[in-house]
Amino acid sequence: MRRARETNPMNPANPARPTALGARNWAVLGLLGLSGQVAWNVENNWFNVFVYDEVTPDPGPIAIMVAVSAIVATLTALVMGAASDRVGKRRPFIAAGYVLWSASMIAYPMAAWAPSAAAAVFLVIALDAVMTFFGATANDAAFNAWATDITVPGNRGRVEALLNVMPVVAVVVGMGASGFLIDRFGYVPFFFALGGLVLATGLAGSALLRESPSLRPAEAGPGFWRSLVAIVSPAEIRSRKELYVVFIAMAVFSIGVQISNPYEIIYLNAYVGISKSMTGMITAMVGPVLVLFALPIGRLTDKGKGFPVAFGGFIVSALGQFLFSTTSSVALLTLFAVLKSVGFLMFIVLGAWHRDLVPEGSRGAYQGVRLFFAVLVPMVIGPAVGSAIIKALGSPITSNGQAGFVPPPAIYWVSAAVILASVAPVWALYRLRKGKAL
């Protein structure tokens, strides 16, 4: 741990020497990063819209589905990440996980064939949990641990830039094509097409992947479960204060995003009155702009400039969330979508910091801890807050014989306020770095 902190790019006075990753590793990062983010984009966005359109317009089941998915992802990443640490291999978890992940995505729309709305709600939640198990095993646990294995503090900013570009590219692919495919062909061909894309890119990336030479099976010591419990013990948390402040920053920002994000497509369709095709185009147009910022942010992070980048990025993102709720103009919605999406690029900074601070022997297991803060807490709290706002302030409607509500702009107001609060843990980390007690 001492060496990682001495060469941490958060400290510009002592930057690490960049290390060449090689074309093969960059290709694997791109293929598996893209494949995983296309799958998560579908799960985070179109699963919710599918439930609203085909099962029930009540936002309650969406909030439950998102929360269950987050719980499954966190527990899976913690256990399967620790398992990959223990056996000293990431590739088997990645290869098998991506195949089963894509298969479960293709199967998802079959839930609508259930004989009743209650049965359909149960099935969409269950199938989402199954997909999340395979995705968290392959992507969140094994792939993210592998990305840490092959990098050092001097190049993690650029790697995080690439990995954070992948969600943007996934949005261009998933959202740009999604609205058109769904409007013209329906949900089954859409899920089949995107699931096939995840399968193809996942297999290609897995075939190219080679384990890090430094990765070894765990040495003899405490049993699996005792080792797992030890990494979340109070003593371990106290010893890694900086790492947990980074996790808190991830949690606060992600809670803000999850207040509005699960309902965004529904808001644009039902409140603003924009078709799914146009919604996909708005989101797709955001992508190229964000890609332009990703690499510079990664380079600045590697040079120790992450703090001013994070401060500015969270403020811009909060402003974009608020402004997004004030217009129905497609041009302005696109502009404000760019502003609010800048916050996602701050995960380049937070992600690089977290990779520098995780202990070498527990990189896989710590992906589960990361997901607890970045996924579980936000996806339990955020959608529940959003659902409560929608039920309190949204317009009542009936669709497919089911009562529900149209999401109101207020979800973006609350989202903006919470995202702005992300500045607080970043400031706390800055004070720690300056040697000042919290």
Buried (B, 14 or more C-beta within 10 A) or exposed (E): EEEBBEBBBBBEEEBBEBEEBEEEBBBBBBBBBBBBBBBBBBBBBBBBBBBBBBBBBBBBBBBBBBBBBBBBBBBBBBBBBBBBBBBEBBBEBBBBBBBBBBBBBBBBBEBBEBEEBEEBBBBBBEBBBBBBBBBBBBBBBBBBBBBBBBBBBBBBBBBBBBBBBBBBBBBBBBBBBBBBBBBEEEBBEBBBBBBEBBBBBBBBBBEBBEBBEEBEEBEEEEEEEEBBEBBBEEEBBEEBBBBBBBBBBBBBBBBBBBBBBBBBBBBBBBBBEBEBBBBBBBBBBBBEBBBEBBBEBBBBBBEBBBBEBBBEBBBBBBBBBBBBBEBEEBEEBBBBBBBBBBBBBBBBBBBBBBBBBBBEBBBBBBBBBBBBBBBBBBBBBBBBBBBBBBBEBBEEEEBEEBEBBBBBBBBBBBBBBBBBBBBBBBBBBBEBBEEEEE
